[in-house]
Amino acid sequence: MSIAEKISPAFHARVHHIFIEGQILQNRLYGGEEFKRVNKAIDDFLPSPSGSNTGRYINISKYIRDKCDTKKPDNDELSTWNQEAADSMAQLKRVKILEFIAGMIEIGAIKDWEHLKEVITKL
């Protein structure tokens, strides 16, 4: 029996809905793998003049996070907004952006750091 079930059946159902049906954990895992792929592509195809891409990894993460922001809108018409769904959508959007960026770098469509930032901005 799960800990969530011991707390309450309603809580268990909510946990299942958010994490299993919403695939938040699965999308986070895929996103992590794709982020590693992007980092490797940056290392292989867009090397830093300083020899270290650590700062670039951090900046890419921030740029993508800004693109995936799905906070609750301040619109009364959307009072039924489901934050769990927003989180799940943000994770899925992150995966798709990372897949796209990695592929574009790997095939040479993105040639340098400035071009990469421009592409992310236009997504």
Biopython code that builds the backbone (N, CA, C, O; Angstrom):
import numpy as np
from Bio.PDB.StructureBuilder import StructureBuilder

atoms = [
    (1, "MET", "N", (0.850, -1.178, 0.000)),
    (1, "MET", "CA", (0.000, 0.000, 0.000)),
    (1, "MET", "C", (0.895, 1.241, 0.000)),
    (1, "MET", "O", (1.901, 1.284, 0.709)),
    (2, "SER", "N", (0.539, 2.217, -0.772)),
    (2, "SER", "CA", (1.356, 3.422, -0.871)),
    (2, "SER", "C", (1.122, 4.353, 0.316)),
    (2, "SER", "O", (0.096, 4.287, 0.992)),
    (3, "ILE", "N", (2.092, 5.210, 0.543)),
    (3, "ILE", "CA", (1.975, 6.186, 1.622)),
    (3, "ILE", "C", (0.812, 7.127, 1.349)),
    (3, "ILE", "O", (0.085, 7.503, 2.269)),
    (4, "ALA", "N", (0.634, 7.510, 0.091)),
    (4, "ALA", "CA", (-0.474, 8.397, -0.261)),
    (4, "ALA", "C", (-1.810, 7.765, 0.089)),
    (4, "ALA", "O", (-2.724, 8.447, 0.553)),
    (5, "GLU", "N", (-1.921, 6.466, -0.132)),
    (5, "GLU", "CA", (-3.164, 5.748, 0.205)),
    (5, "GLU", "C", (-3.397, 5.758, 1.708)),
    (5, "GLU", "O", (-4.532, 5.882, 2.168)),
    (6, "LYS", "N", (-2.317, 5.628, 2.469)),
    (6, "LYS", "CA", (-2.435, 5.650, 3.934)),
    (6, "LYS", "C", (-2.875, 7.020, 4.435)),
    (6, "LYS", "O", (-3.597, 7.116, 5.427)),
    (7, "ILE", "N", (-2.447, 8.068, 3.762)),
    (7, "ILE", "CA", (-2.849, 9.411, 4.176)),
    (7, "ILE", "C", (-4.342, 9.577, 3.942)),
    (7, "ILE", "O", (-5.088, 9.955, 4.846)),
    (8, "SER", "N", (-4.769, 9.290, 2.717)),
    (8, "SER", "CA", (-6.201, 9.289, 2.413)),
    (8, "SER", "C", (-6.395, 8.796, 0.992)),
    (8, "SER", "O", (-5.552, 9.049, 0.132)),
    (9, "PRO", "N", (-7.482, 8.104, 0.732)),
    (9, "PRO", "CA", (-7.756, 7.651, -0.636)),
    (9, "PRO", "C", (-7.876, 8.818, -1.621)),
    (9, "PRO", "O", (-7.458, 8.701, -2.773)),
    (10, "ALA", "N", (-8.437, 9.927, -1.177)),
    (10, "ALA", "CA", (-8.572, 11.091, -2.064)),
    (10, "ALA", "C", (-7.188, 11.648, -2.421)),
    (10, "ALA", "O", (-6.945, 12.028, -3.566)),
    (11, "PHE", "N", (-6.289, 11.692, -1.442)),
    (11, "PHE", "CA", (-4.941, 12.168, -1.697)),
    (11, "PHE", "C", (-4.223, 11.221, -2.664)),
    (11, "PHE", "O", (-3.518, 11.668, -3.569)),
    (12, "HIS", "N", (-4.405, 9.927, -2.468)),
    (12, "HIS", "CA", (-3.801, 8.936, -3.358)),
    (12, "HIS", "C", (-4.290, 9.145, -4.791)),
    (12, "HIS", "O", (-3.501, 9.096, -5.735)),
    (13, "ALA", "N", (-5.582, 9.374, -4.947)),
    (13, "ALA", "CA", (-6.143, 9.598, -6.286)),
    (13, "ALA", "C", (-5.564, 10.869, -6.907)),
    (13, "ALA", "O", (-5.280, 10.905, -8.105)),
    (14, "ARG", "N", (-5.393, 11.895, -6.104)),
    (14, "ARG", "CA", (-4.822, 13.151, -6.613)),
    (14, "ARG", "C", (-3.364, 12.963, -7.040)),
    (14, "ARG", "O", (-2.960, 13.451, -8.095)),
    (15, "VAL", "N", (-2.585, 12.267, -6.234)),
    (15, "VAL", "CA", (-1.188, 11.987, -6.574)),
    (15, "VAL", "C", (-1.121, 11.200, -7.880)),
    (15, "VAL", "O", (-0.314, 11.508, -8.758)),
    (16, "HIS", "N", (-1.967, 10.191, -8.001)),
    (16, "HIS", "CA", (-1.999, 9.380, -9.219)),
    (16, "HIS", "C", (-2.346, 10.245, -10.432)),
    (16, "HIS", "O", (-1.722, 10.135, -11.488)),
    (17, "HIS", "N", (-3.341, 11.096, -10.264)),
    (17, "HIS", "CA", (-3.771, 11.966, -11.371)),
    (17, "HIS", "C", (-2.642, 12.897, -11.810)),
    (17, "HIS", "O", (-2.387, 13.045, -13.005)),
    (18, "ILE", "N", (-1.976, 13.514, -10.859)),
    (18, "ILE", "CA", (-0.932, 14.501, -11.189)),
    (18, "ILE", "C", (0.299, 13.827, -11.771)),
    (18, "ILE", "O", (0.796, 14.241, -12.818)),
    (19, "PHE", "N", (0.798, 12.786, -11.099)),
    (19, "PHE", "CA", (2.087, 12.232, -11.491)),
    (19, "PHE", "C", (2.005, 11.123, -12.540)),
    (19, "PHE", "O", (2.888, 11.016, -13.391)),
    (20, "ILE", "N", (0.979, 10.315, -12.493)),
    (20, "ILE", "CA", (0.878, 9.200, -13.434)),
    (20, "ILE", "C", (0.135, 9.632, -14.694)),
    (20, "ILE", "O", (0.676, 9.557, -15.797)),
    (21, "GLU", "N", (-1.092, 10.078, -14.528)),
    (21, "GLU", "CA", (-1.877, 10.479, -15.695)),
    (21, "GLU", "C", (-1.286, 11.720, -16.363)),
    (21, "GLU", "O", (-1.310, 11.830, -17.588)),
    (22, "GLY", "N", (-0.757, 12.652, -15.574)),
    (22, "GLY", "CA", (-0.176, 13.871, -16.118)),
    (22, "GLY", "C", (1.212, 13.668, -16.674)),
    (22, "GLY", "O", (1.737, 14.548, -17.356)),
    (23, "GLN", "N", (1.813, 12.540, -16.402)),
    (23, "GLN", "CA", (3.137, 12.158, -16.902)),
    (23, "GLN", "C", (4.223, 13.184, -16.562)),
    (23, "GLN", "O", (5.185, 13.350, -17.312)),
    (24, "ILE", "N", (4.065, 13.862, -15.439)),
    (24, "ILE", "CA", (5.045, 14.875, -15.060)),
    (24, "ILE", "C", (6.427, 14.256, -14.884)),
    (24, "ILE", "O", (7.413, 14.781, -15.402)),
    (25, "LEU", "N", (6.501, 13.157, -14.165)),
    (25, "LEU", "CA", (7.814, 12.547, -13.915)),
    (25, "LEU", "C", (8.430, 12.006, -15.199)),
    (25, "LEU", "O", (9.630, 12.163, -15.424)),
    (26, "GLN", "N", (7.626, 11.375, -16.033)),
    (26, "GLN", "CA", (8.125, 10.838, -17.294)),
    (26, "GLN", "C", (8.657, 11.958, -18.187)),
    (26, "GLN", "O", (9.724, 11.819, -18.784)),
    (27, "ASN", "N", (7.929, 13.056, -18.280)),
    (27, "ASN", "CA", (8.380, 14.174, -19.096)),
    (27, "ASN", "C", (9.611, 14.852, -18.502)),
    (27, "ASN", "O", (10.460, 15.352, -19.240)),
    (28, "ARG", "N", (9.712, 14.871, -17.184)),
    (28, "ARG", "CA", (10.929, 15.419, -16.560)),
    (28, "ARG", "C", (12.122, 14.546, -16.905)),
    (28, "ARG", "O", (13.207, 15.055, -17.184)),
    (29, "LEU", "N", (11.928, 13.241, -16.887)),
    (29, "LEU", "CA", (13.007, 12.317, -17.235)),
    (29, "LEU", "C", (13.435, 12.524, -18.690)),
    (29, "LEU", "O", (14.626, 12.647, -18.976)),
    (30, "TYR", "N", (12.473, 12.560, -19.601)),
    (30, "TYR", "CA", (12.793, 12.795, -21.013)),
    (30, "TYR", "C", (13.479, 14.143, -21.195)),
    (30, "TYR", "O", (14.444, 14.263, -21.950)),
    (31, "GLY", "N", (12.972, 15.152, -20.498)),
    (31, "GLY", "CA", (13.566, 16.475, -20.575)),
    (31, "GLY", "C", (15.012, 16.481, -20.105)),
    (31, "GLY", "O", (15.858, 17.152, -20.697)),
    (32, "GLY", "N", (15.298, 15.737, -19.049)),
    (32, "GLY", "CA", (16.669, 15.631, -18.556)),
    (32, "GLY", "C", (17.587, 14.978, -19.572)),
    (32, "GLY", "O", (18.723, 15.412, -19.765)),
    (33, "GLU", "N", (17.094, 13.937, -20.219)),
    (33, "GLU", "CA", (17.893, 13.261, -21.245)),
    (33, "GLU", "C", (18.130, 14.180, -22.443)),
    (33, "GLU", "O", (19.232, 14.226, -22.991)),
    (34, "GLU", "N", (17.099, 14.902, -22.841)),
    (34, "GLU", "CA", (17.250, 15.824, -23.974)),
    (34, "GLU", "C", (18.160, 16.997, -23.609)),
    (34, "GLU", "O", (18.891, 17.500, -24.462)),
    (35, "PHE", "N", (18.122, 17.436, -22.354)),
    (35, "PHE", "CA", (19.022, 18.513, -21.931)),
    (35, "PHE", "C", (20.479, 18.048, -22.009)),
    (35, "PHE", "O", (21.352, 18.814, -22.418)),
    (36, "LYS", "N", (20.742, 16.816, -21.624)),
    (36, "LYS", "CA", (22.092, 16.256, -21.766)),
    (36, "LYS", "C", (22.500, 16.229, -23.239)),
    (36, "LYS", "O", (23.643, 16.526, -23.588)),
    (37, "ARG", "N", (21.547, 15.870, -24.090)),
    (37, "ARG", "CA", (21.813, 15.827, -25.540)),
    (37, "ARG", "C", (22.147, 17.220, -26.069)),
    (37, "ARG", "O", (23.066, 17.374, -26.875)),
    (38, "VAL", "N", (21.407, 18.234, -25.621)),
    (38, "VAL", "CA", (21.688, 19.612, -26.035)),
    (38, "VAL", "C", (23.078, 20.021, -25.564)),
    (38, "VAL", "O", (23.843, 20.612, -26.325)),
    (39, "ASN", "N", (23.408, 19.710, -24.314)),
    (39, "ASN", "CA", (24.728, 20.057, -23.780)),
    (39, "ASN", "C", (25.845, 19.393, -24.584)),
    (39, "ASN", "O", (26.864, 20.019, -24.875)),
    (40, "LYS", "N", (25.650, 18.132, -24.937)),
    (40, "LYS", "CA", (26.658, 17.431, -25.737)),
    (40, "LYS", "C", (26.778, 18.064, -27.119)),
    (40, "LYS", "O", (27.883, 18.223, -27.638)),
    (41, "ALA", "N", (25.650, 18.422, -27.710)),
    (41, "ALA", "CA", (25.676, 19.071, -29.026)),
    (41, "ALA", "C", (26.400, 20.419, -28.939)),
    (41, "ALA", "O", (27.158, 20.776, -29.841)),
    (42, "ILE", "N", (26.169, 21.157, -27.870)),
    (42, "ILE", "CA", (26.883, 22.432, -27.682)),
    (42, "ILE", "C", (28.376, 22.165, -27.583)),
    (42, "ILE", "O", (29.171, 22.855, -28.221)),
    (43, "ASP", "N", (28.765, 21.175, -26.796)),
    (43, "ASP", "CA", (30.188, 20.831, -26.668)),
    (43, "ASP", "C", (30.798, 20.437, -28.010)),
    (43, "ASP", "O", (31.895, 20.870, -28.360)),
    (44, "ASP", "N", (30.069, 19.609, -28.752)),
    (44, "ASP", "CA", (30.607, 19.060, -30.000)),
    (44, "ASP", "C", (30.605, 20.061, -31.161)),
    (44, "ASP", "O", (31.511, 20.048, -31.993)),
    (45, "PHE", "N", (29.582, 20.931, -31.216)),
    (45, "PHE", "CA", (29.404, 21.767, -32.401)),
    (45, "PHE", "C", (29.497, 23.273, -32.154)),
    (45, "PHE", "O", (29.728, 24.039, -33.090)),
    (46, "LEU", "N", (29.320, 23.705, -30.899)),
    (46, "LEU", "CA", (29.368, 25.140, -30.585)),
    (46, "LEU", "C", (30.332, 25.391, -29.420)),
    (46, "LEU", "O", (29.935, 25.960, -28.403)),
    (47, "PRO", "N", (31.577, 24.977, -29.559)),
    (47, "PRO", "CA", (32.489, 25.094, -28.421)),
    (47, "PRO", "C", (32.694, 26.549, -27.992)),
    (47, "PRO", "O", (32.662, 27.473, -28.805)),
    (48, "SER", "N", (32.901, 26.710, -26.711)),
    (48, "SER", "CA", (33.126, 28.029, -26.128)),
    (48, "SER", "C", (34.559, 28.477, -26.349)),
    (48, "SER", "O", (35.478, 27.663, -26.257)),
    (49, "PRO", "N", (34.768, 29.751, -26.639)),
    (49, "PRO", "CA", (36.136, 30.252, -26.783)),
    (49, "PRO", "C", (36.943, 30.106, -25.495)),
    (49, "PRO", "O", (38.169, 29.999, -25.538)),
    (50, "SER", "N", (36.257, 30.100, -24.348)),
    (50, "SER", "CA", (36.962, 29.980, -23.065)),
    (50, "SER", "C", (37.266, 28.529, -22.708)),
    (50, "SER", "O", (37.990, 28.262, -21.749)),
    (51, "GLY", "N", (36.715, 27.592, -23.479)),
    (51, "GLY", "CA", (36.966, 26.177, -23.221)),
    (51, "GLY", "C", (35.948, 25.516, -22.312)),
    (51, "GLY", "O", (35.940, 24.291, -22.187)),
    (52, "SER", "N", (35.082, 26.306, -21.671)),
    (52, "SER", "CA", (34.067, 25.750, -20.782)),
    (52, "SER", "C", (32.694, 26.237, -21.226)),
    (52, "SER", "O", (32.496, 27.426, -21.477)),
    (53, "ASN", "N", (31.756, 25.314, -21.318)),
    (53, "ASN", "CA", (30.392, 25.656, -21.706)),
    (53, "ASN", "C", (29.428, 25.677, -20.525)),
    (53, "ASN", "O", (28.220, 25.791, -20.730)),
    (54, "THR", "N", (29.924, 25.572, -19.307)),
    (54, "THR", "CA", (29.051, 25.494, -18.132)),
    (54, "THR", "C", (28.080, 26.668, -18.074)),
    (54, "THR", "O", (26.889, 26.472, -17.832)),
    (55, "GLY", "N", (28.570, 27.875, -18.291)),
    (55, "GLY", "CA", (27.693, 29.047, -18.271)),
    (55, "GLY", "C", (26.641, 28.992, -19.361)),
    (55, "GLY", "O", (25.510, 29.441, -19.173)),
    (56, "ARG", "N", (27.022, 28.440, -20.497)),
    (56, "ARG", "CA", (26.068, 28.306, -21.599)),
    (56, "ARG", "C", (24.965, 27.318, -21.248)),
    (56, "ARG", "O", (23.802, 27.549, -21.579)),
    (57, "TYR", "N", (25.310, 26.230, -20.590)),
    (57, "TYR", "CA", (24.290, 25.256, -20.185)),
    (57, "TYR", "C", (23.258, 25.933, -19.276)),
    (57, "TYR", "O", (22.051, 25.738, -19.425)),
    (58, "ILE", "N", (23.757, 26.720, -18.344)),
    (58, "ILE", "CA", (22.869, 27.409, -17.403)),
    (58, "ILE", "C", (21.979, 28.395, -18.148)),
    (58, "ILE", "O", (20.776, 28.462, -17.896)),
    (59, "ASN", "N", (22.567, 29.158, -19.062)),
    (59, "ASN", "CA", (21.781, 30.142, -19.809)),
    (59, "ASN", "C", (20.739, 29.485, -20.699)),
    (59, "ASN", "O", (19.606, 29.959, -20.781)),
    (60, "ILE", "N", (21.106, 28.406, -21.360)),
    (60, "ILE", "CA", (20.138, 27.686, -22.200)),
    (60, "ILE", "C", (18.966, 27.217, -21.347)),
    (60, "ILE", "O", (17.807, 27.340, -21.744)),
    (61, "SER", "N", (19.276, 26.684, -20.185)),
    (61, "SER", "CA", (18.228, 26.228, -19.282)),
    (61, "SER", "C", (17.279, 27.369, -18.923)),
    (61, "SER", "O", (16.061, 27.186, -18.907)),
    (62, "LYS", "N", (17.835, 28.543, -18.638)),
    (62, "LYS", "CA", (17.001, 29.700, -18.297)),
    (62, "LYS", "C", (16.158, 30.152, -19.476)),
    (62, "LYS", "O", (14.974, 30.444, -19.310)),
    (63, "TYR", "N", (16.748, 30.216, -20.668)),
    (63, "TYR", "CA", (15.995, 30.626, -21.851)),
    (63, "TYR", "C", (14.817, 29.686, -22.104)),
    (63, "TYR", "O", (13.708, 30.131, -22.398)),
    (64, "ILE", "N", (15.070, 28.396, -21.987)),
    (64, "ILE", "CA", (14.016, 27.408, -22.237)),
    (64, "ILE", "C", (12.960, 27.469, -21.149)),
    (64, "ILE", "O", (11.768, 27.375, -21.441)),
    (65, "ARG", "N", (13.373, 27.626, -19.906)),
    (65, "ARG", "CA", (12.406, 27.737, -18.808)),
    (65, "ARG", "C", (11.465, 28.915, -19.054)),
    (65, "ARG", "O", (10.259, 28.805, -18.830)),
    (66, "ASP", "N", (12.010, 30.039, -19.513)),
    (66, "ASP", "CA", (11.166, 31.199, -19.812)),
    (66, "ASP", "C", (10.156, 30.892, -20.911)),
    (66, "ASP", "O", (9.032, 31.393, -20.875)),
    (67, "LYS", "N", (10.543, 30.075, -21.887)),
    (67, "LYS", "CA", (9.637, 29.690, -22.973)),
    (67, "LYS", "C", (8.534, 28.744, -22.499)),
    (67, "LYS", "O", (7.481, 28.656, -23.130)),
    (68, "CYS", "N", (8.765, 28.048, -21.409)),
    (68, "CYS", "CA", (7.821, 27.028, -20.934)),
    (68, "CYS", "C", (6.964, 27.506, -19.775)),
    (68, "CYS", "O", (6.233, 26.709, -19.188)),
    (69, "ASP", "N", (7.033, 28.779, -19.432)),
    (69, "ASP", "CA", (6.304, 29.312, -18.297)),
    (69, "ASP", "C", (4.807, 29.283, -18.580)),
    (69, "ASP", "O", (4.329, 29.964, -19.486)),
    (70, "THR", "N", (4.082, 28.508, -17.817)),
    (70, "THR", "CA", (2.634, 28.413, -18.009)),
    (70, "THR", "C", (1.926, 28.708, -16.693)),
    (70, "THR", "O", (1.115, 27.909, -16.225)),
    (71, "LYS", "N", (2.233, 29.845, -16.104)),
    (71, "LYS", "CA", (1.603, 30.231, -14.844)),
    (71, "LYS", "C", (0.123, 30.493, -15.041)),
    (71, "LYS", "O", (-0.340, 30.772, -16.147)),
    (72, "LYS", "N", (-0.599, 30.397, -13.949)),
    (72, "LYS", "CA", (-2.036, 30.629, -13.983)),
    (72, "LYS", "C", (-2.343, 32.043, -14.459)),
    (72, "LYS", "O", (-1.807, 33.006, -13.911)),
    (73, "PRO", "N", (-3.185, 32.181, -15.455)),
    (73, "PRO", "CA", (-3.530, 33.518, -15.943)),
    (73, "PRO", "C", (-4.405, 34.274, -14.946)),
    (73, "PRO", "O", (-5.092, 33.659, -14.131)),
    (74, "ASP", "N", (-4.383, 35.584, -15.008)),
    (74, "ASP", "CA", (-5.194, 36.427, -14.123)),
    (74, "ASP", "C", (-6.562, 36.711, -14.735)),
    (74, "ASP", "O", (-7.119, 37.789, -14.530)),
    (75, "ASN", "N", (-7.097, 35.772, -15.468)),
    (75, "ASN", "CA", (-8.343, 35.960, -16.186)),
    (75, "ASN", "C", (-9.448, 35.192, -15.458)),
    (75, "ASN", "O", (-9.347, 33.977, -15.284)),
    (76, "ASP", "N", (-10.502, 35.892, -15.035)),
    (76, "ASP", "CA", (-11.591, 35.240, -14.309)),
    (76, "ASP", "C", (-12.274, 34.156, -15.135)),
    (76, "ASP", "O", (-12.816, 33.202, -14.579)),
    (77, "GLU", "N", (-12.251, 34.297, -16.456)),
    (77, "GLU", "CA", (-12.878, 33.292, -17.313)),
    (77, "GLU", "C", (-12.153, 31.949, -17.221)),
    (77, "GLU", "O", (-12.719, 30.905, -17.545)),
    (78, "LEU", "N", (-10.907, 31.985, -16.780)),
    (78, "LEU", "CA", (-10.132, 30.756, -16.679)),
    (78, "LEU", "C", (-10.000, 30.312, -15.227)),
    (78, "LEU", "O", (-8.963, 29.786, -14.822)),
    (79, "SER", "N", (-11.045, 30.523, -14.455)),
    (79, "SER", "CA", (-10.996, 30.202, -13.022)),
    (79, "SER", "C", (-10.850, 28.698, -12.771)),
    (79, "SER", "O", (-10.509, 28.291, -11.660)),
    (80, "THR", "N", (-11.099, 27.881, -13.775)),
    (80, "THR", "CA", (-10.958, 26.435, -13.608)),
    (80, "THR", "C", (-9.577, 25.951, -14.034)),
    (80, "THR", "O", (-9.350, 24.745, -14.134)),
    (81, "TRP", "N", (-8.653, 26.875, -14.285)),
    (81, "TRP", "CA", (-7.286, 26.524, -14.695)),
    (81, "TRP", "C", (-6.726, 25.472, -13.754)),
    (81, "TRP", "O", (-6.854, 25.591, -12.536)),
    (82, "ASN", "N", (-6.119, 24.465, -14.304)),
    (82, "ASN", "CA", (-5.575, 23.365, -13.527)),
    (82, "ASN", "C", (-4.055, 23.494, -13.522)),
    (82, "ASN", "O", (-3.416, 23.243, -14.544)),
    (83, "GLN", "N", (-3.469, 23.875, -12.401)),
    (83, "GLN", "CA", (-2.029, 24.099, -12.328)),
    (83, "GLN", "C", (-1.248, 22.817, -12.617)),
    (83, "GLN", "O", (-0.172, 22.869, -13.212)),
    (84, "GLU", "N", (-1.780, 21.677, -12.204)),
    (84, "GLU", "CA", (-1.086, 20.427, -12.506)),
    (84, "GLU", "C", (-0.992, 20.207, -14.011)),
    (84, "GLU", "O", (0.034, 19.752, -14.516)),
    (85, "ALA", "N", (-2.070, 20.534, -14.724)),
    (85, "ALA", "CA", (-2.048, 20.403, -16.177)),
    (85, "ALA", "C", (-1.044, 21.371, -16.765)),
    (85, "ALA", "O", (-0.343, 21.042, -17.723)),
    (86, "ALA", "N", (-0.969, 22.576, -16.191)),
    (86, "ALA", "CA", (0.000, 23.559, -16.677)),
    (86, "ALA", "C", (1.414, 23.039, -16.486)),
    (86, "ALA", "O", (2.252, 23.173, -17.378)),
    (87, "ASP", "N", (1.686, 22.448, -15.331)),
    (87, "ASP", "CA", (3.015, 21.904, -15.076)),
    (87, "ASP", "C", (3.349, 20.791, -16.054)),
    (87, "ASP", "O", (4.471, 20.709, -16.553)),
    (88, "SER", "N", (2.379, 19.943, -16.322)),
    (88, "SER", "CA", (2.582, 18.846, -17.259)),
    (88, "SER", "C", (2.815, 19.383, -18.666)),
    (88, "SER", "O", (3.678, 18.888, -19.391)),
    (89, "MET", "N", (2.044, 20.398, -19.048)),
    (89, "MET", "CA", (2.220, 21.004, -20.369)),
    (89, "MET", "C", (3.592, 21.666, -20.482)),
    (89, "MET", "O", (4.237, 21.591, -21.528)),
    (90, "ALA", "N", (4.030, 22.307, -19.413)),
    (90, "ALA", "CA", (5.344, 22.952, -19.422)),
    (90, "ALA", "C", (6.450, 21.925, -19.600)),
    (90, "ALA", "O", (7.402, 22.160, -20.345)),
    (91, "GLN", "N", (6.333, 20.788, -18.922)),
    (91, "GLN", "CA", (7.341, 19.732, -19.053)),
    (91, "GLN", "C", (7.372, 19.188, -20.477)),
    (91, "GLN", "O", (8.445, 18.976, -21.043)),
    (92, "LEU", "N", (6.204, 18.964, -21.048)),
    (92, "LEU", "CA", (6.130, 18.446, -22.412)),
    (92, "LEU", "C", (6.681, 19.467, -23.414)),
    (92, "LEU", "O", (7.393, 19.102, -24.349)),
    (93, "LYS", "N", (6.354, 20.728, -23.216)),
    (93, "LYS", "CA", (6.875, 21.781, -24.093)),
    (93, "LYS", "C", (8.393, 21.834, -23.999)),
    (93, "LYS", "O", (9.070, 22.008, -25.012)),
    (94, "ARG", "N", (8.934, 21.685, -22.793)),
    (94, "ARG", "CA", (10.385, 21.689, -22.594)),
    (94, "ARG", "C", (11.046, 20.558, -23.375)),
    (94, "ARG", "O", (12.072, 20.762, -24.024)),
    (95, "VAL", "N", (10.458, 19.372, -23.311)),
    (95, "VAL", "CA", (10.999, 18.224, -24.043)),
    (95, "VAL", "C", (11.035, 18.522, -25.539)),
    (95, "VAL", "O", (12.046, 18.282, -26.200)),
    (96, "LYS", "N", (9.948, 19.036, -26.063)),
    (96, "LYS", "CA", (9.876, 19.312, -27.503)),
    (96, "LYS", "C", (10.883, 20.381, -27.928)),
    (96, "LYS", "O", (11.506, 20.256, -28.982)),
    (97, "ILE", "N", (11.046, 21.415, -27.131)),
    (97, "ILE", "CA", (12.029, 22.459, -27.446)),
    (97, "ILE", "C", (13.435, 21.880, -27.422)),
    (97, "ILE", "O", (14.229, 22.137, -28.326)),
    (98, "LEU", "N", (13.746, 21.102, -26.396)),
    (98, "LEU", "CA", (15.082, 20.516, -26.290)),
    (98, "LEU", "C", (15.374, 19.574, -27.452)),
    (98, "LEU", "O", (16.470, 19.598, -28.012)),
    (99, "GLU", "N", (14.390, 18.736, -27.821)),
    (99, "GLU", "CA", (14.572, 17.838, -28.969)),
    (99, "GLU", "C", (14.878, 18.636, -30.229)),
    (99, "GLU", "O", (15.783, 18.287, -30.988)),
    (100, "PHE", "N", (14.127, 19.700, -30.449)),
    (100, "PHE", "CA", (14.299, 20.538, -31.636)),
    (100, "PHE", "C", (15.685, 21.175, -31.642)),
    (100, "PHE", "O", (16.393, 21.115, -32.647)),
    (101, "ILE", "N", (16.069, 21.779, -30.535)),
    (101, "ILE", "CA", (17.356, 22.472, -30.464)),
    (101, "ILE", "C", (18.510, 21.498, -30.676)),
    (101, "ILE", "O", (19.426, 21.779, -31.449)),
    (102, "ALA", "N", (18.470, 20.367, -30.000)),
    (102, "ALA", "CA", (19.542, 19.378, -30.161)),
    (102, "ALA", "C", (19.666, 18.956, -31.616)),
    (102, "ALA", "O", (20.770, 18.895, -32.157)),
    (103, "GLY", "N", (18.550, 18.669, -32.242)),
    (103, "GLY", "CA", (18.569, 18.255, -33.642)),
    (103, "GLY", "C", (19.121, 19.330, -34.552)),
    (103, "GLY", "O", (19.905, 19.044, -35.457)),
    (104, "MET", "N", (18.713, 20.569, -34.314)),
    (104, "MET", "CA", (19.180, 21.678, -35.149)),
    (104, "MET", "C", (20.693, 21.893, -34.999)),
    (104, "MET", "O", (21.382, 22.183, -35.978)),
    (105, "ILE", "N", (21.193, 21.753, -33.794)),
    (105, "ILE", "CA", (22.642, 21.892, -33.593)),
    (105, "ILE", "C", (23.366, 20.726, -34.261)),
    (105, "ILE", "O", (24.374, 20.923, -34.940)),
    (106, "GLU", "N", (22.853, 19.517, -34.067)),
    (106, "GLU", "CA", (23.512, 18.318, -34.594)),
    (106, "GLU", "C", (23.592, 18.306, -36.126)),
    (106, "GLU", "O", (24.566, 17.806, -36.689)),
    (107, "ILE", "N", (22.580, 18.851, -36.799)),
    (107, "ILE", "CA", (22.627, 18.845, -38.265)),
    (107, "ILE", "C", (23.314, 20.085, -38.830)),
    (107, "ILE", "O", (23.444, 20.226, -40.046)),
    (108, "GLY", "N", (23.749, 20.977, -37.954)),
    (108, "GLY", "CA", (24.483, 22.159, -38.398)),
    (108, "GLY", "C", (23.623, 23.341, -38.765)),
    (108, "GLY", "O", (24.132, 24.323, -39.305)),
    (109, "ALA", "N", (22.331, 23.279, -38.491)),
    (109, "ALA", "CA", (21.447, 24.396, -38.804)),
    (109, "ALA", "C", (21.673, 25.570, -37.850)),
    (109, "ALA", "O", (21.420, 26.721, -38.207)),
    (110, "ILE", "N", (22.139, 25.286, -36.663)),
    (110, "ILE", "CA", (22.535, 26.328, -35.710)),
    (110, "ILE", "C", (24.049, 26.299, -35.665)),
    (110, "ILE", "O", (24.653, 25.286, -35.312)),
    (111, "LYS", "N", (24.656, 27.417, -36.026)),
    (111, "LYS", "CA", (26.101, 27.453, -36.249)),
    (111, "LYS", "C", (26.909, 28.022, -35.088)),
    (111, "LYS", "O", (28.080, 27.679, -34.924)),
    (112, "ASP", "N", (26.296, 28.890, -34.279)),
    (112, "ASP", "CA", (27.057, 29.494, -33.187)),
    (112, "ASP", "C", (26.129, 29.858, -32.030)),
    (112, "ASP", "O", (24.909, 29.719, -32.118)),
    (113, "TRP", "N", (26.737, 30.323, -30.956)),
    (113, "TRP", "CA", (26.011, 30.623, -29.726)),
    (113, "TRP", "C", (24.958, 31.710, -29.942)),
    (113, "TRP", "O", (23.829, 31.566, -29.474)),
    (114, "GLU", "N", (25.298, 32.774, -30.628)),
    (114, "GLU", "CA", (24.346, 33.870, -30.863)),
    (114, "GLU", "C", (23.144, 33.387, -31.675)),
    (114, "GLU", "O", (22.008, 33.775, -31.403)),
    (115, "HIS", "N", (23.398, 32.550, -32.661)),
    (115, "HIS", "CA", (22.308, 32.008, -33.470)),
    (115, "HIS", "C", (21.409, 31.117, -32.615)),
    (115, "HIS", "O", (20.189, 31.133, -32.777)),
    (116, "LEU", "N", (21.993, 30.350, -31.717)),
    (116, "LEU", "CA", (21.214, 29.490, -30.822)),
    (116, "LEU", "C", (20.283, 30.332, -29.960)),
    (116, "LEU", "O", (19.106, 30.001, -29.818)),
    (117, "LYS", "N", (20.788, 31.407, -29.389)),
    (117, "LYS", "CA", (19.945, 32.278, -28.562)),
    (117, "LYS", "C", (18.816, 32.886, -29.393)),
    (117, "LYS", "O", (17.685, 33.002, -28.919)),
    (118, "GLU", "N", (19.121, 33.269, -30.621)),
    (118, "GLU", "CA", (18.098, 33.848, -31.502)),
    (118, "GLU", "C", (17.009, 32.829, -31.817)),
    (118, "GLU", "O", (15.825, 33.165, -31.808)),
    (119, "VAL", "N", (17.397, 31.602, -32.093)),
    (119, "VAL", "CA", (16.416, 30.547, -32.402)),
    (119, "VAL", "C", (15.497, 30.323, -31.207)),
    (119, "VAL", "O", (14.278, 30.259, -31.363)),
    (120, "ILE", "N", (16.079, 30.205, -30.014)),
    (120, "ILE", "CA", (15.254, 29.983, -28.822)),
    (120, "ILE", "C", (14.290, 31.137, -28.611)),
    (120, "ILE", "O", (13.132, 30.913, -28.257)),
    (121, "THR", "N", (14.738, 32.360, -28.819)),
    (121, "THR", "CA", (13.894, 33.530, -28.655)),
    (121, "THR", "C", (12.701, 33.490, -29.605)),
    (121, "THR", "O", (11.609, 33.933, -29.249)),
    (122, "LYS", "N", (12.901, 32.968, -30.799)),
    (122, "LYS", "CA", (11.833, 32.942, -31.806)),
    (122, "LYS", "C", (10.878, 31.766, -31.644)),
    (122, "LYS", "O", (9.837, 31.733, -32.301)),
    (123, "LEU", "N", (11.194, 30.826, -30.811)),
    (123, "LEU", "CA", (10.306, 29.676, -30.615)),
    (123, "LEU", "C", (9.003, 30.074, -29.942)),
    (123, "LEU", "O", (8.146, 29.223, -29.705)),
]
sb = StructureBuilder()
sb.init_structure("model")
sb.init_model(0)
sb.init_chain("A")
sb.init_seg("    ")
for serial, (resi, resn, name, xyz) in enumerate(atoms, 1):
    if name == "N":
        sb.init_residue(resn, " ", resi, " ")
    sb.init_atom(name, np.array(xyz, "f"), 0.0, 1.0, " ", f" {name:<3s}", serial, name[0])
structure = sb.get_structure()
